[in-house]
């Protein structure tokens, strides 16, 4: 099917910053796009051809939105997969598929999938609710410390806690969850795999992620990762193993732990453009957003080679600030060579909400990392 300046329609479930950045490519290629999002002020609303305000978790809303489309994709995993299954039966191409999303939406199911497919991952136990979790602790079947994860709806560090004592357990919500062995990792890595409907597959260079200690969300992404070539190859092969097992189409971001012994474990995956790949807009021949569009439209995949080293730093809402957003000192940051800010268009800030990111490119990764820390301290995301 021809998508360039044609009647063919591409739909996106979700109109946040990822959708907005996907639309960079569709605007460039004149691909007709429809976006569904609950918010009337969604960042993607201005760049698509047709915007629909609605709940992407509601069966009828998703079905009615999707039945007019040729291809349907996502920018968020938490969508109604029952509607996607019906759309697939009626001939709408949905990438990732409903089956892939259902494996990933529940983190307990996701972890079981890794074990079943002999993919290295941390040991885990699943629990229906907090009471069953407590029983496992009381009977010594689960020892402190461990990582607690909500089975459903976790994102950007929400739904993840390190549990070191009983008082931590007492603060947990009463819901389906899992407990993971606390991996003694030295680095958190990520590999992005792209696969089109014809089966062509490429991978991006391994990146290193540094997390905010309180918010438990990515603070810096460094490309390339500061690990050996042997570790990079191991991480890439594991990511490809996950991709093959899921049989996904589009992007798959695979988050990994590296231990002192050189073991690499899968943490989680995201079947869409991901924070760990934002730097590719400036650092790669083909950025992750264009690559996702290429993959879901079954076009030839682009080169993933890096042009230059880079560091991505997230711009998140400052603590103590909730309300109309004000960005401070961006003008000063723009004076620094290699600095490119991306503002997502969210009008309201709150503590640790992702409001934008900045990519810093430099032939020397160490110098880029120093600039990134300077930019992180310089730009403020506060209320007016």
Rosetta blueprint (number, residue, H / E / L):
1 X L
2 X L
3 X L
4 X L
5 X L
6 X L
7 X L
8 X L
9 X E
10 X E
11 X E
12 X E
13 X E
14 X L
15 X L
16 X L
17 X H
18 X H
19 X H
20 X H
21 X H
22 X H
23 X H
24 X H
25 X H
26 X H
27 X H
28 X H
29 X H
30 X L
31 X L
32 X E
33 X E
34 X E
35 X E
36 X E
37 X E
38 X L
39 X L
40 X L
41 X L
42 X L
43 X H
44 X H
45 X H
46 X H
47 X L
48 X L
49 X L
50 X E
51 X E
52 X E
53 X E
54 X L
55 X L
56 X L
57 X L
58 X L
59 X H
60 X H
61 X H
62 X H
63 X H
64 X H
65 X H
66 X H
67 X L
68 X L
69 X L
70 X L
71 X E
72 X E
73 X E
74 X E
75 X L
76 X L
77 X L
78 X L
79 X L
80 X L
81 X H
82 X H
83 X H
84 X H
85 X H
86 X H
87 X H
88 X H
89 X H
90 X L
91 X L
92 X L
93 X E
94 X E
95 X L
96 X L
97 X L
98 X H
99 X H
100 X H
101 X H
102 X H
103 X H
104 X H
105 X H
106 X L
107 X H
108 X H
109 X H
110 X H
111 X H
112 X H
113 X H
114 X H
115 X H
116 X H
117 X L
118 X L
119 X L
120 X L
121 X E
122 X L
123 X L
124 X E
125 X E
126 X E
127 X E
128 X L
129 X L
130 X H
131 X H
132 X H
133 X H
134 X H
135 X H
136 X H
137 X H
138 X H
139 X L
140 X L
141 X L
142 X L
143 X L
144 X L
145 X L
146 X E
147 X E
148 X E
149 X E
150 X E
151 X L
152 X L
153 X L
154 X L
155 X E
156 X L
157 X L
158 X E
159 X L
160 X E
161 X E
162 X E
163 X E
164 X L
165 X L
166 X H
167 X H
168 X H
169 X H
170 X H
171 X L
172 X L
173 X L
174 X L
175 X L
176 X L
177 X E
178 X E
179 X E
180 X E
181 X E
182 X L
183 X L
184 X L
185 X E
186 X E
187 X E
188 X E
189 X E
190 X E
191 X E
192 X E
193 X E
194 X E
195 X E
196 X L
197 X L
198 X L
199 X L
200 X L
201 X E
202 X E
203 X E
204 X L
205 X L
206 X L
207 X E
208 X E
209 X E
210 X E
211 X E
212 X L
213 X L
214 X L
215 X L
216 X L
217 X L
218 X E
219 X E
220 X E
221 X E
222 X E
223 X E
224 X L
225 X L
226 X L
227 X L
228 X L
229 X H
230 X H
231 X H
232 X H
233 X H
234 X H
235 X H
236 X H
237 X H
238 X H
239 X H
240 X H
241 X H
242 X H
243 X H
244 X H
245 X H
246 X H
247 X L
248 X L
249 X L
250 X E
251 X E
252 X E
253 X E
254 X E
255 X E
256 X E
257 X E
258 X E
259 X E
260 X L
261 X L
262 X L
263 X L
264 X E
265 X E
266 X E
267 X E
268 X E
269 X E
270 X E
271 X L
272 X L
273 X L
274 X L
275 X H
276 X H
277 X H
278 X L
279 X L
280 X H
281 X H
282 X H
283 X H
284 X E
285 X L
286 X L
287 X L
288 X H
289 X H
290 X H
291 X H
292 X H
293 X H
294 X H
295 X H
296 X H
297 X L
298 X L
299 X L
300 X L
301 X L
302 X L
303 X L
304 X L
305 X L
306 X E
307 X L
308 X L
309 X L
310 X E
311 X E
312 X E
313 X E
314 X E
315 X E
316 X E
317 X L
318 X L
319 X L
320 X L
321 X L
322 X L
323 X E
324 X E
325 X E
326 X E
327 X E
328 X E
329 X L
330 X H
331 X H
332 X H
333 X H
334 X H
335 X L
336 X L
337 X L
338 X L
339 X E
340 X E
341 X E
342 X E
343 X E
344 X L
345 X L
346 X L
347 X L
348 X E
349 X E
350 X L
351 X L
352 X L
353 X L
354 X E
355 X E
356 X E
357 X E
358 X E
359 X E
360 X E
361 X E
362 X L
363 X L
364 X L
365 X H
366 X H
367 X H
368 X H
369 X H
370 X H
371 X H
372 X H
373 X H
374 X H
375 X H
376 X H
377 X H
378 X H
379 X L
380 X E
381 X E
382 X E
383 X E
384 X L
